[in-house]
Amino acid sequence: MSVFRSNKDIYAQLIDDTTGTTLAAASSRQKDVATQAGTKVEKSALVGKVLAQKALALGIEKCVFDRGGYLYHGRVKSVADGAREGGLKF
């Protein structure tokens, strides 16, 4: 799982490192996340949950978390926590 954080939004992808393809993706710009009220941290947790649901639908239960050089706190930590709540294991 790779995370990218901008000033307004957050994006997360499940990437297969052997082939370099994106298996699933979620972001705070998706309609189901963007329409939710809340802070950026709360929306980040939703992004993690949405990505976890997509991963479980594909049969993916385990992944490696790549924080992309960002510190592990705030929105990045919230994505990881949301993905764990959704059922992914790191």
Phi, psi and omega per residue, in radians:
M1 nan 2.186 3.123
S2 -1.955 2.415 -3.092
V3 -2.088 2.355 3.000
F4 -2.169 2.324 -3.097
R5 -2.139 2.200 3.002
S6 -1.879 -3.086 -3.131
N7 -1.162 -0.562 -3.084
K8 -1.840 -0.624 -2.974
D9 -2.182 2.970 3.063
I10 -2.396 2.489 -3.082
Y11 -2.254 2.490 3.090
A12 -2.397 2.470 -3.139
Q13 -2.372 2.551 2.928
L14 -1.742 2.068 -3.043
I15 -2.070 2.324 3.018
D16 -1.479 1.927 -3.052
D17 -1.190 -0.482 -3.096
T18 -1.245 -0.642 -3.135
T19 -1.846 -0.268 3.135
G20 1.319 0.425 -3.135
T21 -1.846 2.593 3.085
T22 -1.507 2.167 -3.113
L23 -1.567 -0.664 3.132
A24 -2.692 2.671 -3.138
A25 -2.551 2.653 3.068
A26 -2.604 2.635 3.109
S27 -2.625 2.914 3.123
S28 -1.364 -0.028 3.104
R29 -1.627 -0.142 3.094
Q30 -1.152 2.609 -3.057
K31 -1.036 -0.737 -3.086
D32 -1.189 -0.426 3.102
V33 -1.624 -0.730 -3.065
A34 -1.149 -0.511 -3.126
T35 -1.377 -0.222 3.123
Q36 -1.309 2.437 3.065
A37 -1.444 2.571 3.102
G38 2.582 3.073 3.137
T39 -1.388 3.030 3.122
K40 -1.137 -0.575 3.126
V41 -1.188 -0.713 3.117
E42 -1.164 -0.673 3.099
K43 -1.196 -0.556 3.091
S44 -1.126 -0.679 3.083
A45 -1.115 -0.669 3.083
L46 -1.115 -0.671 3.095
V47 -1.062 -0.753 3.099
G48 -1.081 -0.731 3.134
K49 -1.164 -0.724 3.129
V50 -1.109 -0.748 3.126
L51 -1.135 -0.680 3.114
A52 -1.118 -0.700 3.099
Q53 -1.093 -0.741 3.117
K54 -1.136 -0.689 -3.137
A55 -1.153 -0.780 3.137
L56 -1.128 -0.587 3.081
A57 -1.148 -0.502 3.097
L58 -1.518 -0.094 -3.132
G59 1.535 0.303 3.131
I60 -1.709 2.127 -3.132
E61 -1.980 -0.434 -3.108
K62 -2.115 2.563 3.067
C63 -2.694 2.975 3.056
V64 -1.889 2.327 -3.089
F65 -1.596 2.098 3.086
D66 -1.919 1.904 -3.081
R67 -1.406 -0.037 3.028
G68 1.147 0.513 3.129
G69 1.492 -0.104 3.112
Y70 -1.424 2.625 3.082
L71 -1.146 2.539 -3.102
Y72 -1.487 1.339 3.025
H73 -2.819 2.959 3.096
G74 1.156 -2.242 -3.049
R75 -1.195 -0.617 3.135
V76 -1.152 -0.764 3.091
K77 -1.133 -0.629 3.141
S78 -1.142 -0.662 3.074
V79 -1.094 -0.782 -3.140
A80 -1.104 -0.761 3.128
D81 -1.117 -0.716 3.107
G82 -1.112 -0.688 3.116
A83 -1.173 -0.677 3.089
R84 -1.133 -0.723 3.086
E85 -1.100 -0.579 3.127
G86 -1.289 -0.254 3.071
G87 2.059 -0.011 3.086
L88 -1.380 2.585 3.087
K89 -2.027 2.358 3.124
F90 -1.757 nan nan
